[in-house]
Amino acid sequence: MKAINAILMGGVEVLPLVEGGKGISISNGVSSGNWAATGGVGTFSAVNADSFDEQGRRIPQLYNGRTRTERHEELVAYAIKGALTQARRAWDLAGGTGRIHANILWEMGAAERIITEVLEQAKGLVNGITCGAGMPYRLSDIAQRFNVYYYPIISSARAFNALWKRAYSKAASLLGGVVYEDPWLAGGHNGLSNSEDPTKPENPFPRVLALRKLMREFGLDRTPIIMAGGVWWLEEWEDWIDNPDLGPIAFQFGTRPLLTKESPIGDAWKQKLRTLQEGDVFLNRFSPTGFYSSAVNNGFIRELRDRNERQVAFTTEPVGEHVAEYGVGPRKRVVYLTPADLERARGWETQGFVEALRTPDSTLIFVTPEKAKELLTDQVGCMGCLSQCRFSNWAQAEASHSTGKRPDPRSFCIQKTLQNIAHTSDAPEALEQNLMFSGHNAFRFAKDPFYSNGFIPTVKQLVERILTGR
């Protein structure tokens, strides 16, 4: 394997190894601080991170506000306190080595407000901001205000071109790097466009080469590109390393740091990673963000798939083939189905799926009374964790805090399930009942001899392994 040399990133030389940020308490100050201590770039998640009381006990994120707006303010307070807690832990553990980055999602609720307050209170502790899940035009403005480097996460040269021309060209000196995240292989939310086929992955090399060519047009020849998604052994990327056509390249690892001693996930989750097979990570579009996302195909995902398949279109008046009357809700208000769909609906009812819930797209989905009650409870309890949420219809920027559309019961409360799995993943049943994000390479834990005989490395051992090859 080629020697891995330090590169200039964010004004200093670091190993070109970046820990990928994983939201809601999965990439925390301990994991990122230890990664940075190896000389690379550690990334803690500033998305509703954990904070602790004076006795060191985790503070549960409970909401008492009567309105969504009141609960949203509680969420913002939790987020700021948690991110500051993790920034300080990371800084202390890194001991001034490597770099510490904060990861945020542009589509998270109050993203700009939260990261601004964190940087205000954590001056000198955070070296950079990574940000994806949307088009973060104002990321460069925030970076300039606090004189920190910024690292947008994009999935195409086209996206970076739009960001550069609208905003980033005005803050070129603080652009520490550009994260290219493979939209077919990365974990979490993915940046697939409407023109890209989720079933046909594309080779990342031509896409990254196109990004570098564009960056050279903007005078960004030496600005690193960070390859994220699908990275496991660096020897598989030897044609990228020291390639003059690509320029300086770093590699981001999101999935592999999950299976380390410092990783905060529970033991049941760590053991589950060892059993995954190729294809067990499922690219789906159930997320309330509207983006594609990659997650383990567990009971949670299967229930969402089944829920979405128990779906029929309806009209409020007889139209075309929609002539069969069907009563919806407690008052049995009549809508019209096709005769074939009415027969399907009656079949689902015999299986216990007797509650028909309307979607924003003039369809009905059929669920059990228990699931209907759970969905309604989650929608009513919304705390605005996203800038816009199709599940609850929260919209941060609107005066009414509503998207103007009906809440979508085909989705789910992402805050609830990610908090649950982050804090209950010692229990095997929690891994079946909650969203379990993962990159598509997670099946390689079972095949990599590094993890044989139940071995779980420290972060330091993992980085050493990455640097020395298989």
QUIVENWO-V95314 format. One record per pair of residues at least 24 apart in sequence whose C-alpha atoms are under 10 Angstrom apart, sorted by the first residue. I is the first residue (numbers start at 0). J is the second residue. Records with the same first field share a line. If there is no record, write none. Layout:
# QUIVENWO-V95314
I->J  J
This chain:
# QUIVENWO-V95314
0->232  233  234  235  236  237  466  467  468  469
1->233  234  236  237  238  240  241  466  467  468
2->234  237  240  241  466  467  468
3->233  237  240  241  249  465  466  467
4->240  241  466
5->38  39  247  249
6->39  221  222  223  247  248  249
7->175  176  221  222  223  247
8->40  98  127  148  174  175  176  221  222  223  224  247  249
9->98  126  127  147  148  149  150  172  173  174  175  176  222  223
10->126  148  172  173  175
11->97  98
12->38  39  97  98
13->37  38  39  40  96  97  98  249
14->38  39  40  97  98  249  250  462  466
15->39  40  223  224  225  247  248  249  250  251
16->40  41  225  226  248  249  250  251  252  462  465  466
17->41  42  97  98  99  100  225  226  227  249  250  251  252  253
18->42  43  99  100  227  250  251  252  253  254  255  256
19->43  44  100  102  129  185  186  227  228  250  251  252  253  254  255  256
20->44  45  46  100  101  102  103  129  130  187  251  252  253  254
21->45  46  102  103  186  187  253  254  257  436  437
22->46  47  48  102  103  104  187  417  418  421  436
23->47  48  49  78  81  414  417  418  419  420  421  422
24->48  49  50  81  82  85  262  263  264  417  418  420  421  422
25->49  256  257  262  263  264  417  418  420  421  422
26->85  101  102  253  256  257  261  262  263  264
27->81  82  84  85  86  88  89  101  261  262  263
28->82  83  84  85  86  87  88  89  90  91  92  93  99  101  261  262  263
29->85  86  87  88  89  90  91  92  93  261  262  263  458
30->85  88  89  92  256  257  259  260  261  262  263  457  458
31->85  86  88  89  90  92  93  98  99  100  101  256  261  262  458
32->85  86  87  88  89  90  91  92  93  94  95  96  97  98  99  100  261  458
33->88  89  90  91  92  93  94  96  97  261  457  458  459
34->89  92  93  96  97  98  99  256  261  457  458  459  461  462
35->89  90  92  93  94  95  96  97  98  99  100  458  459
36->89  90  91  92  93  94  95  96  97  98  99  458  459
37->93  96  97  98  458  459  460  462  463
38->93  95  96  97  98  459  462
39->96  97  98  99  249  462
40->93  96  97  98  99  100  126  127  249  251
41->89  90  93  97  98  99  100  101
42->86  89  98  99  100  101  102  125  127  128  129  253
43->82  85  86  88  89  99  100  101  102  103  125  128  129
44->81  82  85  86  100  101  102  103  104  129
45->78  79  80  81  82  83  84  85  86  100  101  102  103  104  110  113  114  117  128
46->75  77  78  79  81  82  101  102  103  104  107  108  110  113  114  384  414
47->74  75  76  77  78  79  80  81  82  103  107  113  384  414  418
48->77  78  79  80  81  82  83  84  85  418
49->77  78  79  80  81  82  83  84  85  418  422
50->77  78  79  80  81  82  83  84  85
51->80  81  84
57->81  422
59->418  422
60->418
62->380  381  382
63->380
64->380  382
65->380
66->379  380  381  382
67->379  380  381  382  383  393  400
68->381  382  383  393  395  399  400
69->382  383
70->380  381  382  383  384
71->108  109  381  382  383  384  385  395
72->109  382  383
73->382
74->108  109  113  382  383  384
75->108  109  110  112  113  382  383  384
76->113
77->113
78->108  109  110  113  114  117  384
79->112  113  114  115  116  117  118  120
80->113  116  117  120
81->117
82->113  114  116  117  118  121
83->114  116  117  118  120  121  124  125
84->117  121
86->117  118  121  124  125
87->121  124  125
88->124
89->124  125
90->123  124  125  126
91->124
95->124
97->126
98->124  125  126  127
99->124  125  126  127  128
100->124  125  126  127  128  129  147  148  149  150
101->125  126  127  128  129  130  149  150
102->127  128  129  130  131  150  151
103->128  129  130  131  132
104->129  130  131  132  133  134  135  152  188  385  386
105->129  130  131  132  133  134  135  136  137  138  151  385  386
106->130  131  132  133  134  135  288  384  385  386  387  388  395
107->132  133  288  383  384  385  386  387  388  395
108->382  383  384  385  386  387  388  393  394  395  396
109->383  384  385  386  395  396
110->135  384  385  386
111->135  137  138  141
112->141
114->138  141
115->141  142  144  145
118->142  144  145  146  147
119->144  145
122->146  147
123->147
126->175
127->173  174  175  176
128->174  175
129->175  176  177  178
130->178
131->178  180  188  189  190
132->187  188  189  190  288  290
133->158  188  189  190  288  290
134->158  159  161  162
135->162  166  167
136->161  162  163  164  165  166  167
137->162  165  166  167
138->162  166  167  170
139->163  166  167  168  169  170  171  173  174
140->166  167  169  170
142->170  173  174
143->169  170  171  172  173  174
146->172  173
147->173  174  175
148->172  173  174  175  176
149->173  174  175  176  177
150->174  175  176  177  178  179  223  224  225
151->175  176  177  178  179
152->176  177  178  179  180  190  225  226  227
153->177  178  179  180  181  182  189  190  191  210  227
154->178  179  180  181  182  183  189  190  191  192  203  206  207  210  227
155->179  180  181  182  190  191  192  203  206  207  209  210
156->206  207  208  209  210  211  212  213  214
157->209  210  213
158->190  192  210
159->210  213  214
160->210  213  214  217
163->214  217
164->217
168->217
171->217  218  219  222
172->219  222
174->219  222  223
175->221  222  223  224
176->219  221  222  223  224  225  247  248  249
177->210  211  214  222  223  224  225  226  248  249
178->207  223  224  225  226  227  248  249  250  251
179->203  206  207  210  224  225  226  227  228  250  251
180->207  225  226  227  228  229  251
181->206  207  226  227  228  229  230
182->227  228  229  282  291  292  293
183->228  229  282  291  292  293  438  439
184->227  228  229  230  280  282  292  293  437  438  439  440
185->227  228  229  230  252  253  254  282  292  293  294  436  437  438  439  440
186->227  228  229  253  254  280  281  282  292  293  294  295  435  436  437  438  439  440  441
187->253  282  286  290  291  292  293  294  434  435  436  437  438
188->282  283  284  286  288  289  290  291  292  293  294  436  437
189->228  282  283  284  290  291  292  293
190->290  291  292
191->290  291  292
192->290  291
197->282  283  291
198->282
203->227  228  229
204->236  238  239  245
205->245
207->245  248
208->244  245  246
209->245
210->245
211->244  245  246  247
212->244  245  246
215->246
219->246
220->244  245  246  247
221->245  246  247  248
222->246  247  248
223->247  248  249
224->248  249  250
225->249  250  251
226->250  251  252
227->251  252  253  438
228->252  253  254  438  439  440
229->253  254  438  439  440  441
230->254  255  438  439  440
231->255  440  441  443  444  447  465  468  469
232->447  464  465  466  467  468  469
233->464  465  466  467  468  469
234->465  466  467  468  469
235->468
252->438  465
253->437  438
254->436  437  438  439  440  441  444
255->437  438  440  441  443  444  458  461
256->456  457  458  461  462
257->437  441  455  458
258->444  450  454  455  456  457  458  461
259->454  455  456  457  458  459  460  461
260->454  455  456  457  458  459  460
261->455  456  457  458  459
262->457  458
263->421  422  424
264->420  421  422  423  424  425
265->420  421  422  423  424  425  426  427  430
266->423  424  425  426  427
267->423  424  425  426  427  428  429  430
268->420  421  423  424  425  426  427  429  430  435
269->424  425  455
270->425  427  444  453  455
271->427  430  444  445
272->437  441  442  443  444  445
273->441  442  443  444  445  446  447  450  451  453
274->441  442  443  444  445  446
275->440  441  442  443  444  445  446
276->439  440  441  442  443  444  445  446
277->439  440  441  442  443  445
278->439  440  441  442
279->437  439  440  441  442
280->435  436  437  438  439  440  441  442
281->436  437  438  439
282->438  439
284->410
285->389  390  409  410  411
286->388  389  390  409  410  411  412  413  434
287->385  387  388  389  390  391  392  407  408  409  410  411  412  413
288->385  386  387  388  389  390  410  413
289->387  388  389  390  410
292->436  437  438
293->434  435  436  437  438  439
294->434  435  436  437  438  439
295->430  431  433  434  435  436  437  438  439  441
296->431  434  435  436  437
297->430  431  432  433  434  435
298->428  429  430  431  432  433  434
299->416  429  430  431  432  433  434  435
300->431  432  433  434  435
301->431  432
302->432
303->408  409  410  411
304->409  410
305->364  365  366  409
306->352  364  365  366  367  370  408  409  410
307->363  364  365  366  408  409  410
308->364  365  409
309->343  344  347  352  355  363  364  365  366
310->340  343  344  355  356  357  358  362  363  364  365  366  409
311->336  337  339  340  341  343  344  355  357  361  362  363  364  365
312->336  337  340  357  358  360  361  362  363  364
313->337  340  341  357  360  361  362  363
314->361  362
315->361
325->355
326->355
327->353  354  355  356  357  363
328->354  355  356  357
329->354
336->362  363
356->407  408  409
357->405  406  407  408  409
358->390  404  405  406  407  408  409
359->389  392  403  404  405  406  407  408  409
360->404  405  407
361->405
363->408  409
364->408  409
365->408  409
366->408
370->408
371->408
373->411
374->406  407  408  409  410  411  412
375->406  408
377->411  412  413  414  415
378->406  407  408  411  412
380->412  415
381->412  414  415
382->412  414
383->414
384->412  413  414  415
385->413  414
388->412  413
